[in-house]
Amino acid sequence: MKELVEIIAKALVDNPDEVVVTETEKDKAIVIDLKVASSDMGKVIGKSGRIAKSIRAVVSAAAQKTDKKVIVEIDN
């Protein structure tokens, strides 16, 4: 899941070198932290959060096989 989020985020931003993705497991959920440059936050979140929702939808569709909940958090 980490690699999927990283590929999507790097394709969206102007500074792909500043994209940092970390993955941790808590209880029965996988938490993916996405950090981008502050100038790229709008590109990752999108208008009314549409791009962020799309990223979360793609990741949860990919996580169907693992039977674990995946939470994508976008940080600055």
N, C-alpha and C positions, 0 to 999 in steps of 0.2 A: 504494500500500500504506500509506503514511504516513497518509493521510486515513482509511482504513478503521480502522486501529488507534486513531486519535484519536477517531473517532465512538463506537466500542465502549467505550473507556476512559471517556470523558466521561459515557456513559450509566450506568456502573457506580458511579462515585465520588460522594462528597458535595461535594467541592471541584473542580468541573470546570475552574475557572480555573487550577488548579495542575498540570494535565496538560500535559506537554511531550513531544512526539514528534519524534525526529530520525532521519533516514535517511541511511545511508552505504553506499557500495558498496566491497566488498573482494573481490578476485579475481572469482569468478563467483557471488558471493553478495551479497544485500542485507541489511544489518544495521539493524534498527529498534530504537531505544532508547526505551523508555517510562518516563517518570519521573512519579511521582505523589506526593502528600503522604504522609508516613509514617503518618498516621491512615487512609489509604485503601489501604494495601498489602494488607491482608487481603481487601478487596473485589475487588481485581484478581487476586490469586493464587487465592483460594478455598480451600475445604476440600480438603486433600491435593493442591492444585495443579490442581483440576479446571477452574476458570475460565481459568487461564493456558494449560492444554492446549487448551481450546476456542478461545481467541483465536488460538493458533498454528495450529490446524487450519483455521480460517476463512481466515487469511492465506495459508497454503500452498495452499489450494484456489483462492484468487483469483490466486495467483502461477503457476498451471499454464500460463497463456498466455505468460508471459515466459521460460520455460525457465531460470529462475534460482532458486537456493535462497534462501529468506527465513528469516532468524533473528530472532526477537523476544526482546529482552532487557528484563527488567523491573528497573528500578533504583529506589532510594529517593532 
